């Protein structure tokens, strides 16, 4: 693998599988079989209906971004209504678990049955899940509907990337990816800015319900313009044979492994002590299940969820280590920020959401910067390192915020981390894509999203566990002189709103404990971001692979 950059790639190549099978009429289903051949860069023009296709897939990208922050802005309000603030992380993690595990399947299934079917499945399931969230009458049903929403949400961004990969030459794709990142960022800004206001004024349920008509609009447009092209596989009555090449067992095992781990992290220091056999057993069991998952991915005859061949070599390994760390740091940081605003600063959900608009605005700006740099200079690894450095800086600055600090710091300090996120995400994606032939782009993109999503799950669950453990350990001492302290502690842990009802002296003590827990959580996200930076620097000695026609 010799050193080059994006601008060195004069032409896209047909994948090895295409070359070797060019004389065959019937192709065996392979993970490296693309839906379309690589678009010719010199003669490329936007195909018919291109603008409408972009409108359909970018509507889904907008919803993906909006949903990622609208729960961050409102989860404290939602969980407090159900007296479940101590398990609030499940509102996000239940979504992320299914999104993470089933995200790669969209790439595999779309290679077999076409992009149109997977576009429909993801959009319809996402809309139905949002509808279920809007009418949920208890926290369990709400979490189940969030999991269903995640099943659909896992395909929204993935299918947008894959559809554009089919249509647009690699070197021209940078600006379109920047557009995609910008729309994702606009959705994130909208969710962060208006989610809290919607929850305060007309009810949190409308945060989910108003996403349904947008999904329906995307579905109608997609039905008219997204082509139902074959994945290049000749089924010829062997539908069952081809279907068995989809790695459902790997996906389900990944769901179980993540869920068992999350149960351990949720119970530990919360409902049970960390020394509890149930907690230890869940965490050890999850490690065993992850090991079993990797073993099955190596041995399976199906198309694996994570093709381990894509993780061989210094550059792929270092890039994906940076990828998972970026996901952990980004979501751990994003999930804790609104809690900091609502508990430490006693902001309303509306005000906390408005504060989130600042870091959310930085994400599309970073994406635009990344798109320009990729298109003009192709400095992919430089983007990854710069983004990682900004994430370290941003997380570190938030860790330094004092309990009572200058107002300008609450705006300035929260900006760098999301700017770095906007830069590093497309940098990692295109570093991975440029390392492999066009034949591998669908599976590579879905693998990047899967590994990043694993990081987001761990980021939310670990930082939430840190805060809940701090509350369990520190609140009894902080409120030692308060009458009926155990009842008060349980109320504090189950409802963020309850803190506002406490007498000023008790409220201050509770807020100080929360502040310490949040600082520990931000410190953890800073450490993870630093590991991501180290991984990005390790990758600097190896260049990208150049392909030729």
Secondary structure in CASP SS format (residue, H / E / C, confidence):
PFRMAT SS
TARGET T0000
AUTHOR 0000-0000-0000
METHOD secondary structure of the structure
MODEL  1
X C 1.00
X C 1.00
X C 1.00
X C 1.00
X C 1.00
X H 1.00
X H 1.00
X H 1.00
X C 1.00
X C 1.00
X C 1.00
X C 1.00
X C 1.00
X C 1.00
X C 1.00
X H 1.00
X H 1.00
X H 1.00
X H 1.00
X H 1.00
X C 1.00
X C 1.00
X C 1.00
X C 1.00
X C 1.00
X C 1.00
X C 1.00
X C 1.00
X C 1.00
X C 1.00
X C 1.00
X C 1.00
X C 1.00
X C 1.00
X C 1.00
X C 1.00
X C 1.00
X C 1.00
X C 1.00
X C 1.00
X C 1.00
X C 1.00
X C 1.00
X C 1.00
X C 1.00
X C 1.00
X C 1.00
X C 1.00
X C 1.00
X H 1.00
X H 1.00
X H 1.00
X H 1.00
X H 1.00
X H 1.00
X H 1.00
X H 1.00
X H 1.00
X H 1.00
X H 1.00
X H 1.00
X H 1.00
X H 1.00
X H 1.00
X H 1.00
X H 1.00
X H 1.00
X H 1.00
X H 1.00
X H 1.00
X H 1.00
X H 1.00
X H 1.00
X H 1.00
X H 1.00
X H 1.00
X H 1.00
X H 1.00
X H 1.00
X H 1.00
X H 1.00
X C 1.00
X C 1.00
X C 1.00
X H 1.00
X H 1.00
X H 1.00
X C 1.00
X H 1.00
X H 1.00
X H 1.00
X H 1.00
X H 1.00
X H 1.00
X H 1.00
X H 1.00
X H 1.00
X H 1.00
X H 1.00
X H 1.00
X H 1.00
X H 1.00
X H 1.00
X H 1.00
X H 1.00
X H 1.00
X H 1.00
X H 1.00
X H 1.00
X H 1.00
X H 1.00
X H 1.00
X H 1.00
X C 1.00
X H 1.00
X H 1.00
X H 1.00
X H 1.00
X H 1.00
X H 1.00
X H 1.00
X H 1.00
X H 1.00
X H 1.00
X H 1.00
X H 1.00
X H 1.00
X H 1.00
X H 1.00
X H 1.00
X H 1.00
X H 1.00
X H 1.00
X H 1.00
X H 1.00
X C 1.00
X C 1.00
X C 1.00
X H 1.00
X H 1.00
X H 1.00
X H 1.00
X H 1.00
X H 1.00
X H 1.00
X H 1.00
X H 1.00
X H 1.00
X H 1.00
X H 1.00
X H 1.00
X H 1.00
X H 1.00
X H 1.00
X H 1.00
X H 1.00
X H 1.00
X H 1.00
X H 1.00
X H 1.00
X H 1.00
X H 1.00
X H 1.00
X H 1.00
X H 1.00
X H 1.00
X H 1.00
X C 1.00
X C 1.00
X H 1.00
X H 1.00
X H 1.00
X H 1.00
X H 1.00
X H 1.00
X H 1.00
X H 1.00
X H 1.00
X H 1.00
X H 1.00
X H 1.00
X H 1.00
X H 1.00
X H 1.00
X H 1.00
X H 1.00
X H 1.00
X H 1.00
X H 1.00
X H 1.00
X H 1.00
X H 1.00
X H 1.00
X H 1.00
X H 1.00
X H 1.00
X H 1.00
X H 1.00
X H 1.00
X H 1.00
X H 1.00
X C 1.00
X C 1.00
X C 1.00
X H 1.00
X H 1.00
X H 1.00
X H 1.00
X H 1.00
X H 1.00
X H 1.00
X H 1.00
X H 1.00
X H 1.00
X H 1.00
X H 1.00
X H 1.00
X H 1.00
X H 1.00
X H 1.00
X H 1.00
X H 1.00
X H 1.00
X H 1.00
X H 1.00
X C 1.00
X C 1.00
X C 1.00
X C 1.00
X C 1.00
X C 1.00
X C 1.00
X C 1.00
X C 1.00
X C 1.00
X C 1.00
X C 1.00
X C 1.00
X H 1.00
X H 1.00
X H 1.00
X H 1.00
X H 1.00
X C 1.00
X C 1.00
X E 1.00
X C 1.00
X H 1.00
X H 1.00
X H 1.00
X H 1.00
X H 1.00
X H 1.00
X H 1.00
X H 1.00
X H 1.00
X H 1.00
X H 1.00
X H 1.00
X H 1.00
X H 1.00
X H 1.00
X H 1.00
X H 1.00
X H 1.00
X H 1.00
X H 1.00
X E 1.00
X C 1.00
X C 1.00
X C 1.00
X E 1.00
X C 1.00
X C 1.00
X C 1.00
X C 1.00
X H 1.00
X H 1.00
X H 1.00
X H 1.00
X H 1.00
X H 1.00
X H 1.00
X H 1.00
X H 1.00
X H 1.00
X H 1.00
X H 1.00
X H 1.00
X H 1.00
X H 1.00
X H 1.00
X H 1.00
X H 1.00
X H 1.00
X H 1.00
X H 1.00
X H 1.00
X H 1.00
X C 1.00
X C 1.00
X C 1.00
X E 1.00
X C 1.00
X C 1.00
X C 1.00
X C 1.00
X H 1.00
X H 1.00
X H 1.00
X H 1.00
X C 1.00
X C 1.00
X H 1.00
X H 1.00
X H 1.00
X H 1.00
X H 1.00
X H 1.00
X H 1.00
X H 1.00
X H 1.00
X H 1.00
X H 1.00
X H 1.00
X H 1.00
X H 1.00
X H 1.00
X H 1.00
X H 1.00
X H 1.00
X H 1.00
X H 1.00
X H 1.00
X H 1.00
X H 1.00
X H 1.00
X H 1.00
X H 1.00
X H 1.00
X H 1.00
X H 1.00
X H 1.00
X H 1.00
X C 1.00
X C 1.00
X C 1.00
X C 1.00
X H 1.00
X H 1.00
X H 1.00
X H 1.00
X H 1.00
X H 1.00
X H 1.00
X H 1.00
X H 1.00
X H 1.00
X H 1.00
X H 1.00
X H 1.00
X H 1.00
X H 1.00
X H 1.00
X H 1.00
X H 1.00
X H 1.00
X H 1.00
X H 1.00
X H 1.00
X H 1.00
X H 1.00
X H 1.00
X H 1.00
X H 1.00
X H 1.00
X C 1.00
X C 1.00
X C 1.00
X H 1.00
X H 1.00
X H 1.00
X H 1.00
X H 1.00
X H 1.00
X H 1.00
X H 1.00
X H 1.00
X H 1.00
X H 1.00
X H 1.00
X H 1.00
X H 1.00
X H 1.00
X H 1.00
X H 1.00
X H 1.00
X H 1.00
X H 1.00
X C 1.00
X C 1.00
X C 1.00
X C 1.00
X C 1.00
X C 1.00
X C 1.00
X C 1.00
X C 1.00
X H 1.00
X H 1.00
X H 1.00
X H 1.00
X C 1.00
X C 1.00
X H 1.00
X H 1.00
X H 1.00
X H 1.00
X H 1.00
X H 1.00
X H 1.00
X H 1.00
X H 1.00
X H 1.00
X H 1.00
X H 1.00
X H 1.00
X H 1.00
X H 1.00
X H 1.00
X H 1.00
X H 1.00
X H 1.00
X H 1.00
X C 1.00
X C 1.00
X C 1.00
X H 1.00
X H 1.00
X H 1.00
X H 1.00
X H 1.00
X H 1.00
X H 1.00
X H 1.00
X H 1.00
X H 1.00
X H 1.00
X H 1.00
X H 1.00
X H 1.00
X H 1.00
X H 1.00
X H 1.00
X H 1.00
X H 1.00
X H 1.00
X H 1.00
X H 1.00
X H 1.00
X H 1.00
X H 1.00
X H 1.00
X H 1.00
X H 1.00
X H 1.00
X H 1.00
X H 1.00
X H 1.00
X H 1.00
X H 1.00
X H 1.00
X H 1.00
X H 1.00
X H 1.00
X H 1.00
X H 1.00
X H 1.00
X C 1.00
X C 1.00
X C 1.00
X C 1.00
X C 1.00
X C 1.00
X H 1.00
X H 1.00
X H 1.00
X H 1.00
X H 1.00
X H 1.00
X H 1.00
X H 1.00
X H 1.00
X H 1.00
X C 1.00
X C 1.00
X H 1.00
X H 1.00
X H 1.00
X H 1.00
X H 1.00
X C 1.00
X C 1.00
X H 1.00
X H 1.00
X H 1.00
X H 1.00
X H 1.00
X H 1.00
X H 1.00
X H 1.00
X H 1.00
X H 1.00
X H 1.00
X H 1.00
X H 1.00
X H 1.00
X H 1.00
X H 1.00
X H 1.00
X H 1.00
X H 1.00
X H 1.00
X H 1.00
X H 1.00
X H 1.00
X H 1.00
X H 1.00
X H 1.00
X H 1.00
X H 1.00
X H 1.00
X H 1.00
X H 1.00
X H 1.00
X H 1.00
X H 1.00
X H 1.00
X H 1.00
X H 1.00
X H 1.00
X C 1.00
X C 1.00
X C 1.00
X C 1.00
X C 1.00
X C 1.00
X C 1.00
X C 1.00
END
